[in-house]
Amino acid sequence: MKRQKRFEVLADRPVNQDGYVVEWPEVGLIAMGSPNDPVPSIKVENGKIVEMDGVSRENFDFIEQFIADYAIDIAVTQKAMAMDAAAIAKMLVDVNVPREEIVKLVGGLTPAKLAAVFNTMNVVEMMMAMQKMRARKIPSNQCHITNINDNPVLIAADGAEASLRGFDEMETTVAVVRYAPFNALALLIGSQAGRGGTLIQCSLEEATELQLGMRGITAYAETISVYGTENVFVDGDDTPWSKGFLASAYASRGLKMRFTSGTGAEVQMGYAEGKSMLYLEIRCIMVARGAGVQGLQNGSVSCVGVPAAVPSGIRAILAENLCAAMLDLEVASSNDQTFTHSDLRRTARTLMQFLPGTDFICSGYSGVPNYDNMFAGSNWDVDDYDDWNIIQRDLKVDGGLRPASEQEVIAVRNQAAKAIQAVFKEFGFPEITDAEVEAATYAHGSKDVPARNVVEDIKAAQEMMNRGITGIDVVKALAKHGFNDLATSVLNLLKQRISGDYLHTAAILDKEFNVISAVNSRNDYRGPGTGYQMSEERWNEIKAIKQAVNPADFDV
């Protein structure tokens, strides 16, 4: 067949390297509005929900039982459920209806009713609602710091640069599990070198992750997954109650934590029960609410390729983020998994959260080149820093980052590398050479730094755990070797573990270690001129890109 030339060109475009599928409701390959989704309903007897979304209590699965018992406000549910879904949607976009009123109302809705509300809304309306429903007034951002070799010197340097550039939270994980203590230690030191107050986590299996947190090496956790069908929960040897117990274990030790879920997980694991991806994700969000955690990392996360392949999939991702905000949870809205060959698609996917702002626009912007990202590659990485900063400048939108000069970056990377070198020396760990410090200071990624002795590092990492090294030991080591500012920052992080103030919803720390959360900086958006208003100082910071020509630099 003779090809039309334009179609030949289009066939080679990046967007046509992505995978797409026609909706298939029977297996759950439908983003929103599956014909198998239940019809909203509620029935309350003697202060207990006895029927929800067409299912009687004796037939509840354990997710429905948990939601009915812990996630729905009995006092308002009958009034809320009697309202028309479109009327609730109109309240969401009406600037005259305060956030607090909607949060109270939404507390009485069932999963099917929430899905019905989102089925009436387009993406612009959802973004309007998100601007009002975000828990914390100030939007923020989070990043990944990893590398394929688990090189602690590079992790420290990359963490320092990322915190300098404005990330309020950052997480690491490992290529080799036994490297985890060194990755966490390196990120702790690096994060405070860039800007004091940055919160860090190490994403691992839960026993080690909790142990590192209890020792003061990490400050928060978010990879505690919940699911929308009982079979997927059972596959993971979990229940909503076991996840709630784990959440309590973190909180009781002063560790900030949120759950993780995402549209498409149940399809990917083969147990979608013919329901829409959004309906099942709403069940996950309500489990998080019922468990009492601070918030949720959602937005499809590592399952993004599934909803992205079906019609309205990116719309469903925005809806799940909005749903979490409506249920008064901290929202880390993903944008952290590569899912497309198209720069236009990845930008469009992010703008849904970037423009209205979420508590954490990315729950994993790659603060390393994507070839070093052990979370499978992010939607954004270090090569996109200038694009992100200029988009902020173009639109006068606060996306959580700031331009940084080459001199600033070199300085903080070098300080972090020298600090981890000193701490390793103090603890008797394998030597970090001056050549490694120099390489990490100027590196783009792991291809630019010398290899370490992996066997010796892993032995020392295990020794770190066996010796019971804690955050206080890190403070002492930093102070002993002259890194007094760094030592003070790490100590201030540990103090937060005692006060517990950063266990409030959507909490972050500023560089003076003041807590900013949905308690003391609650979103009060009510239309133009209200809510978060970018300060002149912040706007000047965003505008100050190195690429801009300044007339003052020329003789006129």
Secondary structure, DSSP 4 states (H G I P E B T S, - for coil): -PPPHHHHHHHTSGGGGS-----BGGGTB-SS--TTSPPP-EEEETTEEEEETTEEGGG--HHHHHIIIIIS-HHHHHHHHHS-HHHHHHHHH-TTS-HHHHHHHHTT--HHHHHHHHHT--HHHHHHHHHHH-SBSS---EEE---TT--HHHHHHHHHHHHHTT-SEEEE--SSGGGHHHHHHHHHHHHHHHSTT-EEEE---HHHHHHHHHTTS--EEEEEE--SSHHHHHHTT--HHHHHHHHHHHHHTT-EEEEE--TTHHHHTT--TT--HHHHHHHHHHHHHHHT-SEEE-SSGGGTTTGGGSTTHHHHHHHHHHHHHHTT-EEE----S---S-HHHHHHHHHHHHTT--SBS-EEEESS-GGG-TTS--SS-GGGHHHHHHHHHHHT---S-----HHHHHHHHHHHHHHHHHHHHHHTPSP--HHHHHHHHH-SSGGGSPPP-HHHHHHHHHHHHHTT--HHHHHHHHHHTT-HHHHHHHHHHHHHHHH-GGGSTT-EE-TT--EE-TTTSB----STT-S----HHHHHHHH--TTS--GGGS--
